[in-house]
Amino acid sequence: MPLRHTFLFQEGSWTAEGVYFDENWNKIPVEGKLIITHAEVFWFCDSQLKLLQGSKKDFHFSYEIIPFEKYDGIRKKLEDM
């Protein structure tokens, strides 16, 4: 099932499971968690994926998201800096 990114519009946490493909197209089971928080200016997305076989590496990603309705004001402030 394709992932729709509408979950970004709602604060919360989600879990995921699936398959990670390495550089040799080997399938590795993966599980993860994603947390969305909304602050006054930015939204934050923190996620972690854990490989369940082989090296058992963890991947951690953190993003700052500018909500649509705030984009023009923030862009103007950044340009004025």
matplotlib code that plots the C-alpha trace (Angstrom):
import matplotlib.pyplot as plt

x = [0.0, 1.5, 2.3, 0.3, 2.0, -1.2, 0.0, 2.3, -0.8, -1.5, 0.7, 1.3, 3.4, 3.3, 4.9, 6.0, 7.3, 8.4, 11.4, 14.6, 16.7, 20.5, 22.9, 22.7, 18.9, 18.8, 15.6, 16.0, 13.0, 12.8, 10.7, 10.4, 8.7, 7.9, 6.9, 5.4, 5.2, 3.9, 5.6, 4.7, 6.9, 8.0, 6.7, 9.2, 9.5, 11.7, 12.0, 14.0, 14.3, 15.9, 17.2, 16.2, 18.8, 22.4, 24.2, 21.1, 21.9, 19.7, 18.8, 17.7, 16.2, 15.1, 13.3, 12.1, 9.0, 7.6, 3.8, 2.2, 0.4, 3.6, 5.9, 5.7, 6.3, 9.3, 10.8, 10.6, 12.3, 15.1, 15.7, 15.9, 18.7]
y = [0.0, 3.4, 5.8, 9.0, 11.8, 13.2, 11.9, 15.0, 17.2, 15.5, 15.2, 11.7, 8.6, 5.8, 2.4, 0.8, -2.6, -3.7, -4.6, -2.8, -3.5, -3.3, -2.3, -5.9, -6.0, -8.4, -8.1, -7.3, -7.1, -3.6, -2.0, 1.6, 4.5, 8.0, 10.9, 14.2, 17.3, 20.7, 23.8, 27.5, 27.9, 24.4, 20.9, 18.2, 14.6, 12.2, 8.7, 5.6, 2.4, -0.8, -3.6, -6.9, -9.1, -9.0, -5.9, -4.8, -1.1, 1.7, 4.7, 7.9, 10.9, 14.3, 16.9, 20.4, 21.0, 24.5, 24.2, 25.6, 28.5, 29.7, 29.3, 32.8, 34.6, 32.4, 32.6, 36.4, 36.5, 34.2, 36.4, 39.5, 38.0]
z = [0.0, -1.0, 1.9, 2.0, 3.8, 5.3, 8.7, 8.8, 9.4, 12.8, 15.8, 17.0, 16.7, 14.2, 13.9, 10.7, 9.5, 6.2, 4.1, 3.5, 0.4, 0.7, -2.1, -3.4, -3.3, -0.4, 1.6, 5.3, 7.7, 9.2, 11.9, 13.0, 14.7, 13.6, 15.8, 14.5, 16.7, 15.8, 17.2, 16.6, 13.5, 12.5, 12.6, 13.5, 12.2, 14.1, 12.9, 13.5, 11.5, 12.8, 10.6, 12.2, 10.5, 9.6, 10.9, 12.8, 12.0, 13.2, 11.0, 12.6, 10.7, 12.0, 9.8, 10.3, 8.2, 7.4, 7.2, 4.1, 5.7, 7.3, 4.3, 2.8, 6.1, 7.0, 3.6, 3.8, 7.2, 5.9, 2.8, 5.0, 7.2]

ax = plt.figure().add_subplot(projection="3d")
ax.plot(x, y, z, "-o")
ax.set_aspect("equal")
plt.show()
